[in-house]
Amino acid sequence: MQFLCLQNIYLDKIVTITIKIVAIIILLSKTTKKAFKQIIKNKVLDENTLILISVIGAFFVDKSFEGVMVITLYEIGKILEARAVNKTRKSISNLMNIKPEYANLKNGEEVLQINPEEVKIGDIILVKAGEKIPLDGKVVKGKAEIDNSALTGESALIKVEEKTKVLSGGINVQGLIEIQVEKTYENSTVSQILNLVENATDKKAKTETFVAKAAKIYTPIVLGLALIVAVFLPILQNNITYSQSIYKALIFLVISCPCSIAISVPLSYFSGIGKASKKGILIKGSDYLDGLKDIGEIVFDKTGTITTGKFLVSEIQAIDNNYNEEEILNYFAKGESFSNHPIAKSY
């Protein structure tokens, strides 16, 4: 009977240890790959190395539960980070809607719908009402009103006619025009803007660059100090065993891990660029975003940059009770119906 009880206890321990090992392997798989990749490829010790050593060390000093909790919380943080990055990328990709999908190439009397990248300098393209201008060029025939708000932020429509230069990415709101192409797609305005937004995170701010450099130096120092704690603490204090000193060293590794700074600083800039993109604001990189903090005053030149110049009727106050708001509005609408004044066009 006693033998069976001991057998069950050992079996329970084996099952428990197996479950812990499987859990640690599954949770540590991504972190291990990243740690070895950084060590082999970039010769750098980062937060992934610290987490890996902490979790494995915790298992061998019989603190596997704490180790599992560390890697679990770390992975949850990574998941939240990935969600934030994906959300930001989605905001940036929404701004990519200015990319033209096709170009109407005029070939004699025939009009061919082709990829903008296939159009050559000197070709004539046709842009109908409602279509995006696919390439930079000069109007050679027709008149139109162009919406360049996606490019310049200018809400007012621009009237174009023969010999007027137009930019790719603008929308032909009204009219039919023929354009002689002056730039290939890769050198066009819309291509340069898209490239600017896609590579915005490559231009690092000073804070971001400093954190990246500091993390490379900080991590090996932390690892060295943890090793000193593990080896010399039992020598300095007689009442502490090596098992306890290793555990304290592992705690030191976890609390000293620079992952919060190394992750949060670049992520903050990346999220800022994404948030701006969601609002239709193009930011060249995190260094330019960082420069905004030093701006004291902003001057805007005219209506159409940050305002549309369209009036709204916000409130009607009737002095004479014989007339209601609807009747007053009706009289004003009739009186101003033939006027082009901005107030007459209010709604």
Steps between C-alpha positions, in 0.01 A plus 500: 500500500780739596686403182194591291471840673868575434456386140202738458696789653793442262258468208331829595839670522605366159170617344530841668861547388413386146212749478727779629773412249252488209347835609843663527612362160183626328513843664877539456519387135468848342717668762773235456504546122525878535773476765721266293436703184621816675803323646607319178404760239544835679734393785266673746351394834150642537193463722417163337828356636423625852150352495633168363767469774252605772235243406742209452684593821171518694419145390831361630469670840151350538319829433347392171161659577662842534688433175178412318336817634791715376490363145117506496487869597780576253310325216177683593697825472628393157145417385377844609799657323422307180138613514607863536744466208240332277247771581757765411590324175133486410474876554803554277367262233173696489704799392627292208160543331653788305684241290347488148392154390518560125572752226296561183769502229394665175629300204372674187122480514516213748514537881674220692471449875850404621719500811638852576851350521482406130437859383800680349599867493327677209199264495151652501263379774129571539355586843121491535284658771533309827834341408839550666781661302749212469812692392648851507466694179359792302141542380493504119125491450184571701408674825434357845479566873759307704485401866858498636400479868664157541831650385505855634218519755344774287124439496420754228474353151760606244390589148732367229510554125747465213869545600414464874728257685324236711623263771431130535272407790256784434138417416319634194172618654348645186601507133702293253869564439787356301841512665845469348711300746817674622616253768503122528297343781803434724591872485142628527365700794268224623779239491731725703229566760421130538870418533532776760219359713608136465855583615401759761621281788850473348577858598565459871467772761797576728317345797427184301861468379635558852274231649606248232871569565459506879314165501797330326735619776254472789402135442851347527565712813179368663597145404847548653361645825253209527788256461693680777194477730461127428867416561614735779187550716543166689867591559407839650205368703534160668126448549427507122537190284592493133143399415373815673766724343417368150132567567582857611716546191209387281268748674760769434503404129122525471457833681801650316381386156499804266216360286247760623721788382633324190144416387294797622713784354505382134138382532393845623652669195359235265152538650528879472580478128210256454257723689602796285458289184148411614423873504659545155818663632831391345800488735838423341637316803524484878773768501250748350233389748750563778565850364135599546556541875723802434238687294363803685269655242338386175381744232257396226469719195142473375161335495521163331804382695334414830148628428269439206347849483149354503248665732239313701175632643544414865203681655193704401343745747154630405423849638146499359298208638283497186786330315656166585859391426407305188323797341788737578752257348279463191485881447877535535559210258278667237670836547851358463428232237672688213799624704850347492603653831638239751230595755228454233633146440485408869289202601 
